[in-house]
């Protein structure tokens, strides 16, 4: 066995090492990063197993055996990252530099920082011989940023036995603070929206570019009308239990007139007007109270001198829990169906399984040492690997604790240039996750 590692005592250093593996997806190439984590486990006598749909894109499973008195707890995270192309970085994005009290690099927040926290807490539990009532499973995944086909989806569909008996899991995307009305709220993700991608085709008469048709029948005219409709109209309001829990939690913490105003968001007759009244603050809630449709790809025409007979848009639609994809697509049809033909191109169900059994313990752990702070459940507007584990009736909690400064814009830093995380936050998050391992008993 190699010399036992002590890097778990220095989670910021562990994050630096992970960032230095360029795992931009595509192509991913996560193998070297995954093997590095496997080596850390081996140095402390922890057995690992890899599972791969693609040899260059393996998934790692490590397990510390507990006393058999509780169900296993799953810690999972992905090591692939999004591209840095066409971004202007102040520091090389795969350097892992430490400067201004921060670890800089792609994945610092999403989600090599979280993987480093989980891995450090997991290794510490083994090194210190922590008495565990149940097994702790560490699962390092590939391919999350491109949909999970070679990562979590593959593991759940082909190797579900690995997760036998698991009720609860810790993953992304939560544990960070948000600030409202001068108060601090830590958000723990408990549910997420579904992905429902669709295409809208607009048809019209083709012709020579020198004689354009100024007509409502023109395909590009129809495209323009549809884009205007998508830009100026919200889809219908939907108040789900996850959104209700989140908004009520924040309203309770704020109290007073602001809390009362927030609760009006839960009345569909008033939701949109209140969102407009809240301005920037309302933007935090808009996406969790509506299905959303973002027309991110526009295609049309192949010659400058030809009026196209067909153009199309591809819409990234995110759907609140409990919605059938056809129901969601019908909301798009109601908005743009007058001009184009709408079809579903891809659907992936969100994490709609809702078991709050571990939420209280996680809240207590987060609030320790945080006078005046509150914890609220988070309905995530995007998607994570948690949606796949929910197919196994595993409740995922987005719990990567980050005690970030109030002026640190978390959501605007994820996937952006100069992604970074405070060094002190790495120690904070690792200690909080270790406390989960110490206290977990269900």
C-alpha positions in Angstrom: 0.0 0.0 0.0 1.2 3.5 -0.8 2.0 6.0 2.0 -1.4 7.0 3.7 -2.5 10.3 2.4 -3.1 13.3 4.7 -4.4 15.6 2.0 -7.9 15.3 3.5 -6.6 17.7 6.1 -6.1 20.3 3.4 -9.2 20.3 1.2 -8.2 23.5 -0.7 -5.0 21.7 -1.8 -7.1 18.7 -2.8 -9.3 21.0 -4.9 -6.2 22.4 -6.6 -5.2 18.9 -7.6 -8.6 18.2 -9.1 -8.8 21.4 -11.0 -5.5 20.7 -12.7 -7.0 17.7 -14.5 -8.6 19.2 -17.6 -11.9 17.4 -17.7 -13.8 19.7 -20.1 -16.9 18.0 -21.4 -16.8 17.3 -24.2 -14.7 15.2 -24.4 -14.5 14.7 -20.6 -11.5 12.5 -20.3 -12.2 12.1 -16.6 -10.1 8.9 -16.2 -7.0 10.4 -14.8 -8.9 12.5 -12.3 -11.0 9.5 -11.2 -7.9 7.4 -10.8 -6.3 10.1 -8.7 -9.2 10.0 -6.2 -9.0 6.1 -6.3 -5.3 6.4 -5.4 -6.2 8.5 -2.3 -8.7 5.9 -1.2 -6.2 3.0 -1.7 -3.6 4.8 0.4 -5.9 4.6 3.4 -7.0 1.0 2.7 -10.4 1.8 1.1 -11.3 -0.6 -1.8 -12.7 1.0 -4.9 -14.4 -0.2 -8.1 -14.7 1.5 -11.4 -17.7 1.2 -13.8 -17.4 2.5 -17.3 -19.6 2.8 -20.4 -16.5 4.4 -22.0 -13.0 3.5 -20.7 -11.9 7.1 -20.8 -14.9 8.1 -18.8 -15.1 5.9 -15.7 -17.2 6.2 -12.6 -15.7 5.4 -9.2 -17.3 3.7 -6.2 -15.6 3.5 -2.8 -17.2 2.2 0.3 -16.4 2.4 4.0 -18.3 -0.3 5.9 -20.4 0.7 8.9 -21.9 -1.3 11.7 -25.0 -2.4 9.7 -27.3 -0.6 12.0 -28.4 2.0 9.5 -29.0 2.3 5.8 -26.0 3.3 3.6 -25.5 7.0 2.9 -24.4 8.0 -0.6 -22.0 10.9 -1.3 -21.9 11.6 -5.1 -20.4 14.2 -7.4 -19.1 14.8 -10.9 -15.6 15.7 -12.0 -16.4 16.8 -15.6 -16.6 20.6 -16.2 -18.0 22.9 -18.8 -15.9 24.6 -21.4 -13.8 27.8 -20.8 -13.8 28.6 -24.5 -14.3 32.3 -25.4 -14.0 33.4 -21.8 -11.5 35.9 -20.5 -9.9 34.5 -17.4 -7.7 36.5 -15.1 -5.8 33.3 -14.2 -5.4 30.1 -16.2 -8.6 28.1 -15.7 -6.8 24.8 -15.0 -4.0 26.2 -12.7 -5.8 25.8 -9.4 -4.0 29.0 -8.3 -4.6 30.4 -4.8 -4.8 34.2 -4.9 -6.8 36.7 -2.9 -7.8 34.0 -0.5 -9.5 32.0 -3.3 -8.9 28.8 -5.2 -9.3 29.7 -8.9 -10.2 27.4 -11.7 -12.9 25.7 -13.7 -14.9 23.5 -11.4 -14.1 25.4 -8.2 -17.8 25.7 -7.6 -19.3 23.2 -10.1 -18.4 20.9 -8.8 -14.8 19.9 -8.1 -15.0 22.0 -5.0 -17.9 19.9 -3.7 -16.1 16.7 -4.7 -13.0 17.8 -2.8 -15.2 18.5 0.3 -16.9 15.1 0.1 -13.7 13.2 -0.6 -11.8 14.9 2.2 -14.6 14.2 4.7 -14.8 10.5 3.5 -11.1 10.0 3.8 -11.0 11.6 7.2 -13.7 9.2 8.4 -11.5 6.3 7.4 -8.3 7.8 8.7 -9.8 8.6 12.1 -11.8 5.4 12.4 -15.1 7.1 12.7 -17.8 4.8 14.2 -20.3 4.6 11.4 -23.7 2.9 12.0 -24.1 2.4 8.2 -21.9 2.2 5.2 -20.7 5.4 3.5 -20.5 5.2 -0.3 -18.5 7.7 -2.3 -19.5 7.8 -6.0 -17.4 9.9 -8.4 -19.2 10.4 -11.6 -18.4 11.4 -15.2 -20.5 13.2 -17.8 -22.9 15.2 -15.7 -22.5 18.4 -17.8 -23.6 16.6 -21.0 -26.6 14.8 -19.5 -25.1 11.9 -17.5 -25.4 9.2 -20.2 -22.0 7.8 -19.3 -22.2 8.7 -15.6 -25.2 8.7 -13.2 -27.7 7.5 -15.8 -25.4 4.6 -16.7 -24.8 3.7 -13.1 -28.5 3.8 -12.1 -29.6 1.8 -15.2 -26.8 -0.8 -15.3 -25.4 -1.0 -11.7 -28.3 -0.1 -9.4 -27.2 -2.9 -7.1 -24.3 -0.6 -6.0 -26.9 1.6 -4.3 -29.0 -1.1 -2.7 -30.6 0.1 0.6 -29.6 3.7 0.1 -32.4 6.1 1.2 -30.5 9.4 1.3 -27.8 11.0 -0.7 -25.6 14.1 -0.6 -24.8 15.8 -3.9 -25.1 19.2 -5.6 -26.6 21.9 -5.8 -27.1 23.6 -2.5 -25.7 24.6 0.9 -24.7 28.1 -0.3 -26.2 31.3 1.3 -28.7 33.6 -0.3 -29.5 37.0 1.2 -33.0 38.6 1.4 -34.0 41.7 3.4 -30.7 41.8 5.2 -31.0 38.2 6.4 -29.0 35.1 5.5 -30.6 31.9 4.3 -28.8 28.7 3.5 -30.6 26.8 0.7 -30.5 23.0 0.7 -31.7 21.5 -2.6 -34.5 18.9 -2.2 -36.0 18.9 -5.7 -35.2 20.0 -9.2 -37.0 20.8 -12.4 -37.2 18.4 -15.4 -35.5 19.0 -18.7 -37.9 19.2 -21.6 -36.2 20.2 -24.8 -38.2 21.0 -27.9 -38.0 22.2 -31.5 -40.3 24.6 -33.2 -40.3 24.6 -37.1 -41.6 27.6 -39.1 -42.5 27.1 -42.7 -43.2 29.5 -45.6 -42.7 30.0 -49.3 -39.1 30.0 -50.4 -37.9 32.3 -53.1 -35.1 34.6 -54.5 -33.5 36.9 -52.0 -33.8 39.9 -54.3 -37.6 39.7 -54.0 -38.4 39.1 -50.3 -42.0 38.4 -49.3 -43.3 40.9 -46.8 -46.0 38.5 -45.7 -47.2 36.8 -42.5 -46.6 33.6 -44.4 -42.8 34.2 -44.4 -41.0 31.6 -42.3 -38.7 34.2 -40.7 -41.7 36.5 -39.9 -43.3 33.6 -38.0 -40.0 33.0 -36.2 -39.8 36.6 -35.2 -43.4 36.5 -33.8 -42.6 33.4 -31.9 -39.5 34.8 -30.4 -41.3 38.0 -29.4 -44.0 35.9 -27.7 -41.5 33.8 -25.8 -39.6 37.0 -24.7 -42.7 38.9 -23.5 -44.9 36.2 -21.9 -44.5 34.0 -18.9 -45.8 30.5 -19.1 -48.6 29.7 -16.5 -48.0 29.7 -12.8 -47.5 26.4 -11.0 -47.2 26.3 -7.2 -45.6 22.9 -6.3 -45.0 21.6 -2.8 -41.3 22.2 -3.2 -41.7 25.8 -4.2 -44.3 26.4 -1.4 -41.9 25.0 1.2 -39.1 27.2 0.0 -41.1 30.4 -0.2 -42.8 29.9 3.2 -39.4 29.2 4.7 -38.0 32.5 3.5 -41.2 34.4 4.4 -41.0 32.9 8.0 -37.4 34.1 8.3 -38.1 37.6 7.0 -41.4 38.2 8.8 -43.2 41.5 8.6 -44.5 43.1 5.4 -41.8 41.5 3.2 -42.7 38.0 4.4 -46.4 38.7 3.8 -45.6 39.9 0.2 -43.6 36.8 -0.5 -46.5 34.6 0.5 -48.6 36.3 -2.1 -46.4 34.5 -4.6 -48.2 31.3 -3.7 -51.6 32.7 -4.9 -51.6 32.1 -8.7 -53.9 35.0 -9.2 -51.2 37.4 -7.8 -48.0 35.6 -8.5 -46.8 37.4 -11.7 -47.8 40.9 -10.4 -45.8 40.2 -7.1 -42.8 39.0 -9.1 -42.8 42.2 -11.1 -43.2 44.3 -7.9 -40.2 42.5 -6.3 -37.9 43.3 -9.2 -34.4 41.7 -8.9 -35.5 39.8 -5.8 -38.4 38.3 -7.7 -36.1 36.9 -10.3 -35.0 34.4 -7.6 -38.5 32.9 -7.6 -39.7 33.3 -11.1 -38.3 30.1 -12.5 -39.5 27.9 -9.6 -43.1 29.1 -10.1 -43.3 28.6 -13.9 -42.2 26.2 -16.5 -39.6 28.2 -18.5 -38.7 28.3 -22.2 -35.4 29.7 -23.4 -35.0 29.7 -27.3 -31.2 29.1 -27.3 -30.6 27.8 -30.9 -31.9 29.4 -34.1 -31.4 27.8 -37.4 -32.5 28.9 -40.9 -31.3 29.4 -44.4 -28.3 28.1 -46.2 -27.7 30.7 -48.9 -27.6 34.5 -48.6 -29.7 34.9 -51.8 -32.5 32.5 -51.0 -35.5 33.2 -48.8 -35.7 30.1 -46.6 -38.7 27.9 -46.8 -38.1 26.6 -43.2 -36.4 27.9 -40.1 -36.4 26.6 -36.6 -35.6 27.2 -32.9 -34.6 24.8 -30.2 -36.0 25.6 -26.8 -34.4 24.7 -23.5 -37.6 24.1 -21.4 -37.4 23.5 -17.6 -40.5 22.0 -16.1 -41.6 22.0 -12.4 -42.0 18.7 -10.6 -45.1 16.6 -11.4 -45.5 17.7 -15.0 -45.9 15.3 -17.9 -43.8 16.4 -20.8 -46.7 16.6 -23.2 -48.5 18.9 -20.7 -45.4 21.1 -20.8 -45.2 21.1 -24.5 -48.8 22.2 -24.8 -47.9 25.4 -22.9 -45.4 26.1 -25.7 -48.0 25.3 -28.3 -50.4 27.7 -26.7 -47.9 30.5 -27.0 -46.3 29.9 -30.4 -48.3 27.2 -32.1 -50.1 29.8 -34.3 -46.9 30.2 -36.2 -44.9 26.9 -35.9 -45.0 23.1 -35.3 -43.8 22.1 -31.9 -42.2 18.8 -31.1 -40.5 17.2 -28.1 -36.8 16.4 -28.8 -35.6 15.3 -25.3 -37.0 14.7 -21.9 -35.3 13.9 -18.6 -37.4 13.8 -15.5 -36.3 15.9 -12.5 -35.8 14.9 -8.9 -39.4 15.0 -7.8 -39.1 12.4 -5.0 -39.5 14.3 -1.8 -38.5 12.8 1.5 -37.5 15.4 4.1 -36.3 12.9 6.6 -32.7 14.1 6.7 -33.5 17.8 6.2 -33.7 18.6 9.9 -30.2 17.1 10.7 -28.7 18.9 7.7 -30.2 22.2 8.8 -28.9 21.9 12.4 -25.4 21.2 11.0 -25.5 24.2 8.7 -26.8 26.6 11.3 -24.2 25.6 14.0 -22.1 28.8 14.5 -24.3 30.8 12.2 -26.2 33.2 14.5 -29.3 34.7 12.9 -29.2 32.5 9.8 -32.0 30.4 8.4 -32.2 27.2 6.3 -34.8 26.7 3.5 -35.4 23.9 1.1 -34.5 24.7 -2.5 -36.3 23.8 -5.7 -33.5 23.9 -8.3 -34.3 25.6 -11.6 -31.7 23.5 -13.4 -30.8 19.9 -13.3 -28.3 17.6 -11.5 -27.5 13.9 -11.4 -30.0 13.7 -8.5 -32.8 13.1 -11.0 -31.3 9.7 -11.9 -31.0 8.6 -8.3 -34.6 9.5 -7.6 -35.5 6.7 -10.0 -34.2 4.4 -7.2 -36.3 6.2 -4.6 -33.1 7.9 -3.2 -33.7 11.4 -1.9 -30.8 13.6 -2.9 -30.0 16.7 -0.9 -27.9 19.5 -2.5 -25.6 20.0 0.4 -22.2 21.5 -0.4 -21.9 23.9 2.4 -20.3 27.3 1.4 -20.2 30.2 3.8 -19.7 32.7 1.1 -19.4 36.5 1.6 -22.6 38.5 0.9 -21.0 40.2 -2.1 -20.0 36.9 -3.7 -22.5 36.2 -6.5 -22.6 32.4 -6.5 -25.0 31.9 -9.4 -23.2 34.4 -11.7 -19.8 32.7 -11.0 -20.8 29.1 -11.8 -19.8 28.2 -15.4 -18.4 31.8 -15.9 -14.9 33.2 -16.3 -12.9 33.4 -13.0 -14.8 30.7 -11.3 -13.3 30.5 -7.8 -14.1 29.6 -4.2 -12.7 30.9 -0.9 -10.0 28.7 0.7 -11.8 29.0 4.1 -15.0 27.8 2.5 -13.4 24.5 1.5 -12.6 23.8 5.2 -16.1 24.9 6.3 -17.8 22.6 3.8 -15.6 19.7 4.6 -16.2 20.0 8.3 -20.0 20.2 7.8 -20.1 17.1 5.6 -17.9 15.2 8.1 -20.4 16.2 10.7 -23.1 14.6 8.6 -21.1 11.4 8.5 -20.7 11.5 12.2 -24.4 12.1 12.9 -26.0 10.0 10.2 -28.0 7.2 11.7 -31.1 6.5 9.5 
